[in-house]
């Protein structure tokens, strides 16, 4: 078994799932995705526990262009 086959946390459904009931899983995913626990929990609530979906949700919520920022300020 390679290290890629080992789930991140015990009782996890696999390395591509985020188990919010496991402290080890939450710690690992907040580190990997560079987010707070609250941000991780919000993302999982919004899109489910599939890591790729959570990552895309988080990237989408953090990525903006200068044009988008200008529109927000109404300038």
C-alpha positions as CSV (number, residue, x, y, z in Angstrom):
1,X,0.0,0.0,0.0
2,X,1.4,3.4,-1.0
3,X,1.1,6.5,1.2
4,X,-1.4,7.8,-1.3
5,X,-3.8,4.9,-0.4
6,X,-3.9,5.7,3.3
7,X,-6.9,7.8,4.4
8,X,-6.1,11.0,6.0
9,X,-7.9,10.2,9.2
10,X,-9.3,7.0,10.8
11,X,-12.9,6.3,9.7
12,X,-12.5,8.6,6.7
13,X,-14.1,7.5,3.5
14,X,-10.9,8.1,1.7
15,X,-8.3,10.7,1.0
16,X,-10.7,12.7,-1.2
17,X,-13.3,13.2,1.5
18,X,-13.2,15.6,4.4
19,X,-14.4,14.1,7.6
20,X,-15.4,17.0,9.9
21,X,-16.0,14.6,12.8
22,X,-12.3,13.8,12.9
23,X,-9.9,16.3,14.4
24,X,-7.0,14.8,12.5
25,X,-8.9,15.2,9.2
26,X,-9.9,18.8,9.9
27,X,-6.4,19.7,10.9
28,X,-4.9,18.1,7.8
29,X,-7.4,19.8,5.4
30,X,-7.1,23.2,7.0
31,X,-3.4,23.0,6.5
32,X,-3.6,21.6,2.9
33,X,-6.1,24.2,1.8
34,X,-4.6,27.0,3.9
35,X,-8.0,28.0,5.5
36,X,-9.4,28.3,9.0
37,X,-11.6,25.6,10.5
38,X,-14.6,27.8,10.2
39,X,-13.9,28.4,6.4
40,X,-13.5,24.6,5.9
41,X,-16.8,23.9,7.7
42,X,-18.6,26.5,5.7
43,X,-17.3,25.1,2.5
44,X,-18.2,21.6,3.4
45,X,-21.7,22.8,4.4
46,X,-22.0,24.6,1.0
47,X,-20.7,21.9,-1.4
48,X,-20.4,18.6,0.5
49,X,-17.3,16.7,1.8
50,X,-15.6,15.9,-1.5
51,X,-12.2,17.5,-1.3
52,X,-12.1,18.7,-4.9
53,X,-15.5,20.4,-4.6
54,X,-14.4,22.1,-1.3
55,X,-11.1,23.3,-2.9
56,X,-12.9,24.7,-5.9
57,X,-15.5,26.4,-3.7
58,X,-12.7,28.0,-1.5
59,X,-10.7,29.1,-4.6
60,X,-13.8,30.7,-6.1
61,X,-14.6,32.6,-2.9
62,X,-11.0,33.9,-2.6
63,X,-10.1,34.6,-6.1
64,X,-11.1,38.0,-7.6
65,X,-9.7,40.2,-10.2
66,X,-8.9,43.9,-9.8
67,X,-11.9,44.6,-12.1
68,X,-14.2,42.7,-9.7
69,X,-12.8,44.6,-6.7
70,X,-13.4,48.0,-8.5
71,X,-17.0,47.0,-9.3
72,X,-17.6,46.1,-5.6
73,X,-16.5,49.6,-4.5
74,X,-18.7,51.3,-7.1
75,X,-15.8,53.3,-8.5
